[in-house]
Amino acid sequence: MTGASGAIYPEDYNQHGSLWDHLYRNKKEFYNFGFGVEFDAGSFADSSFKYGGVRYLVNYPLPGPLYDRTSRFFPTFNMAIPDQFRTDIFIKEIKERYLDKKTELPSVLTLQLLNDHGAGERLNAGFGFHHSYMADNDLALGRIVEFLTRTPYWKNMAIFVTQDDSGGEPDHVDAQRSVLLLISPWVKRANVSHRHTTIVSMHRTLYEIFGLPPLNMFDALVNDFSDCFTTKPDFRPYTCVPVDARIFDPEKAKDPNDPDYGKARKLPSMALDDPDEMEKVLRRGEKEVKPR
C-alpha cells in the first residue's frame, strides 16, 4: 500500500481482497469518506481543490465496491484543507443521503480526518503553530461524534478512532504505540484497556460485531476489543468541547460564506506577546489530563 489509508498497488493485492470486498461479499453495506483512494505515483494538491482534495497523474484500479461507495466530495490527503471542512462534508452527505430521506444508514462508515498528521506553520492559512493542526483535528472529531450521537442510530453504534504515524509520538512504553478510542453507548466509560491490540484488532472486532468470518489469519488470531464493552448502555449524547481560538479559530476555517478560506488566511488572534504565556496555552491540556 502507499500508506495507512492509501490505495493498494495491484501487485500487492490480498488473496481474498480488502475490507471493502469482505463487507460486500457478506452483504454489509458501507460508505466511505477518503479511505483507500490515495495514490502515491504523482499528485498535486493546494487549497483550491476543496472537493476531492488532490489531482492525480496516475490512476490505479480500485475495488469495485469501494469505488461505488466512496464520497466524490470529501477531500483526501491535502493539508491545505481544514478538517472543519471535511466535517462539514461528512455531516452534509449523511444528512442528504440518509437522514433527510429516512434511508437506512450503512452498517459501516469509514472516515479519515487528516490534520493530526501535522504540517509546517502557515500563518497565512490560519495554522500559526504545529498545535493548530491538532486543534483542528480534535475539534473535527468532536463535532462528528456530537453529530452521530444525536442521530437515531446512536443506540446501536460503535465508533473506533485511531491515529496514523504512531512512530512520531514515542512514549515511555513503546515508540510504535498509537491512540485508540472506543465511543459507544455499549463501551465502558473512563476505561483503560490493558489488552495488547493492533490495528488488525479493529478489523476483527468489526467482523465479530456483524458475525462475519475472518478475512485472513491475521484478524483471526489477533486480540479483539471485547474487554472494553459492557451490557449496561449509556445513551447520553456527546457535546464537543471548543478549542482555544488563539491556536486555531474554527469559524475562520468553516465559514460557508467564505468558500475560498480567505478569512482563514488572515492572521488569527493567536499571537501573544509573551512566549511563556503561549507555552502555557499549548500545554494546558497536558496539565488538565491526569492519568487514571
C-alpha positions as CSV (number, residue, x, y, z in Angstrom):
1,M,0.0,0.0,0.0
2,T,1.1,3.6,-0.5
3,G,0.2,4.4,3.1
4,A,-2.1,3.7,6.0
5,S,-5.2,4.8,4.1
6,G,-3.8,4.6,0.6
7,A,-4.8,2.6,-2.4
8,I,-3.3,-0.9,-2.8
9,Y,-0.9,-1.5,-5.7
10,P,-2.3,-4.2,-8.0
11,E,0.7,-6.5,-7.4
12,D,0.2,-6.2,-3.6
13,Y,-3.5,-7.0,-3.5
14,N,-4.5,-9.6,-0.9
15,Q,-5.6,-13.0,-1.9
16,H,-9.2,-12.5,-0.6
17,G,-9.3,-8.8,-1.2
18,S,-9.7,-5.9,1.2
19,L,-12.1,-4.9,4.0
20,W,-14.3,-3.5,1.3
21,D,-14.5,-6.8,-0.6
22,H,-15.1,-8.7,2.6
23,L,-18.1,-6.4,3.6
24,Y,-19.5,-6.6,0.1
25,R,-19.3,-10.4,-0.1
26,N,-21.1,-10.7,3.2
27,K,-23.8,-8.2,2.1
28,K,-22.9,-5.5,4.6
29,E,-23.4,-2.0,3.2
30,F,-20.8,0.7,3.8
31,Y,-20.0,4.2,2.7
32,N,-16.5,5.7,2.6
33,F,-15.0,9.1,3.2
34,G,-11.4,9.2,2.0
35,F,-10.0,5.8,2.7
36,G,-8.3,3.6,0.1
37,V,-8.3,6.2,-2.7
38,E,-4.9,7.9,-2.0
39,F,-2.4,7.3,-4.9
40,D,1.3,7.9,-4.5
41,A,2.6,8.0,-8.0
42,G,2.4,11.7,-8.7
43,S,-0.2,14.1,-7.4
44,F,-0.9,17.8,-7.0
45,A,-2.8,19.5,-4.1
46,D,-3.5,23.0,-3.0
47,S,-6.2,24.9,-1.2
48,S,-8.3,25.3,-4.4
49,F,-9.0,21.5,-4.5
50,K,-11.7,21.7,-1.8
51,Y,-13.7,18.8,-3.2
52,G,-11.6,15.6,-3.6
53,G,-8.5,17.3,-2.3
54,V,-6.0,16.0,-4.8
55,R,-5.4,15.8,-8.6
56,Y,-3.6,12.6,-9.6
57,L,-1.3,11.9,-12.6
58,V,-1.8,8.1,-12.5
59,N,-4.9,6.1,-11.7
60,Y,-4.8,2.7,-10.0
61,P,-7.7,0.2,-10.2
62,L,-9.9,0.4,-7.1
63,P,-12.1,-2.4,-5.7
64,G,-15.4,-2.1,-7.4
65,P,-17.4,-2.0,-4.1
66,L,-15.2,0.8,-2.8
67,Y,-15.4,2.8,-6.0
68,D,-19.2,2.7,-5.9
69,R,-19.4,3.6,-2.2
70,T,-17.0,6.5,-1.8
71,S,-17.8,10.2,-1.5
72,R,-16.8,12.2,-4.5
73,F,-16.7,15.4,-2.5
74,F,-14.7,14.5,0.6
75,P,-11.1,15.9,0.4
76,T,-8.4,13.2,0.8
77,F,-4.8,13.9,1.8
78,N,-4.4,17.6,1.4
79,M,-3.1,19.6,4.4
80,A,-4.3,22.8,2.9
81,I,-7.9,21.8,3.6
82,P,-9.1,22.2,7.2
83,D,-10.6,19.2,8.9
84,Q,-13.6,21.5,9.7
85,F,-14.5,21.4,6.0
86,R,-14.2,17.6,5.9
87,T,-16.6,17.5,8.9
88,D,-19.0,19.8,7.0
89,I,-18.9,17.5,4.0
90,F,-19.4,14.4,6.2
91,I,-22.4,15.8,8.0
92,K,-23.9,17.2,4.8
93,E,-23.7,13.9,2.9
94,I,-25.0,11.8,5.8
95,K,-28.0,14.2,6.2
96,E,-28.8,14.4,2.5
97,R,-28.1,10.7,1.6
98,Y,-29.7,9.0,4.6
99,L,-31.3,11.1,7.4
100,D,-33.3,13.5,5.3
101,K,-34.6,10.7,3.1
102,K,-35.1,8.4,6.1
103,T,-33.0,5.8,4.3
104,E,-31.2,3.2,6.3
105,L,-27.6,4.2,7.3
106,P,-25.0,1.8,6.0
107,S,-23.7,-0.8,8.5
108,V,-20.2,0.7,8.2
109,L,-19.0,4.3,7.7
110,T,-15.3,4.9,7.2
111,L,-13.8,8.4,7.6
112,Q,-10.4,9.9,7.8
113,L,-9.5,13.2,9.3
114,L,-6.1,14.2,8.2
115,N,-4.8,17.2,10.0
116,D,-3.4,15.3,13.0
117,H,-0.6,14.4,10.6
118,G,0.6,18.0,11.2
119,A,2.5,20.3,8.8
120,G,4.6,23.4,8.9
121,E,3.3,26.6,10.5
122,R,1.2,28.6,7.9
123,L,0.1,31.9,9.5
124,N,-1.5,32.9,6.2
125,A,-3.8,29.9,6.3
126,G,-4.8,30.1,9.9
127,F,-2.4,27.5,11.2
128,G,0.0,29.5,13.3
129,F,1.5,26.6,15.2
130,H,2.0,22.9,14.7
131,H,-0.6,22.6,17.5
132,S,-3.1,24.3,15.3
133,Y,-3.4,21.2,13.1
134,M,-4.0,19.1,16.2
135,A,-6.7,21.5,17.5
136,D,-8.4,21.5,14.1
137,N,-8.4,17.7,14.1
138,D,-9.6,17.3,17.6
139,L,-12.5,19.7,17.1
140,A,-13.5,18.0,13.8
141,L,-13.6,14.6,15.6
142,G,-15.6,16.1,18.4
143,R,-18.1,17.7,16.0
144,I,-18.6,14.4,14.2
145,V,-19.1,12.4,17.4
146,E,-21.6,15.1,18.6
147,F,-23.5,14.8,15.4
148,L,-23.6,11.0,15.3
149,T,-24.7,10.7,18.9
150,R,-27.8,12.8,18.1
151,T,-28.9,10.5,15.3
152,P,-31.5,7.7,15.7
153,Y,-28.6,5.2,15.1
154,W,-26.6,6.1,18.2
155,K,-28.2,3.4,20.3
156,N,-26.7,0.7,18.1
157,M,-23.5,2.5,17.1
158,A,-19.8,2.0,17.9
159,I,-17.1,4.4,16.8
160,F,-13.5,3.3,16.5
161,V,-10.8,6.0,16.4
162,T,-7.1,5.5,15.9
163,Q,-4.2,7.6,14.6
164,D,-1.6,7.1,12.0
165,D,2.1,7.9,12.2
166,S,2.4,6.4,15.7
167,G,6.2,6.3,15.3
168,G,6.2,10.1,15.7
169,E,4.9,10.1,19.2
170,P,7.1,7.8,21.3
171,D,6.1,7.4,25.0
172,H,7.5,5.6,28.0
173,V,6.4,2.1,26.8
174,D,6.9,1.8,23.0
175,A,7.6,4.2,20.2
176,Q,5.0,2.4,18.0
177,R,2.0,2.8,20.3
178,S,-0.9,4.8,19.0
179,V,-4.2,6.2,20.2
180,L,-7.3,4.0,20.3
181,L,-10.7,5.4,21.3
182,L,-13.9,3.4,21.5
183,I,-17.1,5.5,21.6
184,S,-20.4,3.9,22.0
185,P,-23.3,3.5,24.5
186,W,-22.1,0.0,24.9
187,V,-18.5,0.7,26.0
188,K,-17.2,1.2,29.5
189,R,-16.9,4.9,30.4
190,A,-13.4,6.1,31.6
191,N,-12.0,2.7,31.0
192,V,-8.4,2.0,30.0
193,S,-7.8,-1.4,28.4
194,H,-4.5,-3.2,29.1
195,R,-5.0,-5.9,26.4
196,H,-2.4,-5.9,23.7
197,T,-4.2,-5.0,20.4
198,T,-3.2,-3.7,17.0
199,I,-4.9,-2.1,14.1
200,V,-6.0,-5.5,12.9
201,S,-7.9,-5.9,16.2
202,M,-10.2,-3.2,14.9
203,H,-11.0,-5.4,11.9
204,R,-11.6,-8.4,14.0
205,T,-13.9,-6.6,16.3
206,L,-15.8,-5.2,13.4
207,Y,-16.3,-8.6,11.9
208,E,-17.3,-10.1,15.2
209,I,-20.0,-7.4,15.7
210,F,-21.5,-8.4,12.4
211,G,-21.0,-12.1,12.8
212,L,-18.6,-12.3,9.8
213,P,-15.8,-14.8,9.4
214,P,-12.2,-13.6,9.5
215,L,-10.7,-12.2,6.3
216,N,-7.3,-13.8,6.9
217,M,-5.2,-15.4,9.6
218,F,-4.1,-12.0,11.0
219,D,-7.5,-10.9,12.1
220,A,-8.4,-14.5,13.0
221,L,-5.6,-14.7,15.6
222,V,-5.3,-11.1,17.0
223,N,-7.0,-9.9,20.2
224,D,-10.3,-8.1,19.9
225,F,-11.7,-5.1,21.9
226,S,-14.3,-7.2,23.8
227,D,-12.9,-6.2,27.2
228,C,-14.0,-2.6,26.5
229,F,-17.7,-3.4,26.1
230,T,-20.4,-3.5,28.8
231,T,-24.0,-4.8,29.0
232,K,-25.2,-1.6,30.7
233,P,-25.5,1.0,27.9
234,D,-25.3,4.8,28.5
235,F,-27.2,6.6,25.7
236,R,-26.3,10.1,26.7
237,P,-25.2,12.2,23.6
238,Y,-21.9,13.8,23.4
239,T,-21.2,17.6,23.3
240,C,-17.9,18.6,21.9
241,V,-15.5,21.0,23.6
242,P,-14.4,24.2,21.9
243,V,-10.7,24.8,21.1
244,D,-8.7,27.8,22.0
245,A,-9.1,30.4,19.2
246,R,-5.6,31.7,19.8
247,I,-4.3,28.4,18.5
248,F,-6.9,27.7,15.9
249,D,-10.1,29.6,15.1
250,P,-12.6,27.2,13.5
251,E,-15.0,29.9,12.4
252,K,-12.4,31.2,10.0
253,A,-12.0,27.7,8.6
254,K,-15.6,26.7,8.1
255,D,-17.5,29.9,7.3
256,P,-19.9,28.8,4.5
257,N,-19.9,32.3,3.0
258,D,-16.1,32.1,2.6
259,P,-15.6,29.1,0.3
260,D,-12.0,30.0,-0.6
261,Y,-10.9,30.3,3.0
262,G,-10.0,33.9,2.6
263,K,-10.6,34.7,6.3
264,A,-8.5,31.7,7.4
265,R,-5.6,33.2,5.5
266,K,-5.7,36.3,7.7
267,L,-3.6,36.2,10.9
268,P,-5.9,34.9,13.7
269,S,-5.9,36.3,17.2
270,M,-3.4,33.7,18.4
271,A,-0.3,35.8,18.6
272,L,0.7,36.6,22.1
273,D,3.4,39.0,23.1
274,D,4.6,36.8,25.9
275,P,6.1,33.5,24.6
276,D,5.8,32.0,28.1
277,E,2.0,32.7,28.1
278,M,1.6,30.9,24.7
279,E,3.6,27.9,26.1
280,K,1.1,27.8,29.0
281,V,-1.8,27.8,26.5
282,L,-0.3,25.0,24.4
283,R,0.5,22.8,27.5
284,R,-2.8,23.5,29.2
285,G,-4.4,20.2,28.1
286,E,-1.4,18.2,29.3
287,K,-1.8,19.6,32.8
288,E,-5.6,19.0,32.9
289,V,-5.4,15.4,31.9
290,K,-4.3,13.2,34.8
291,P,-3.6,9.5,34.4
292,R,-6.1,7.2,36.0
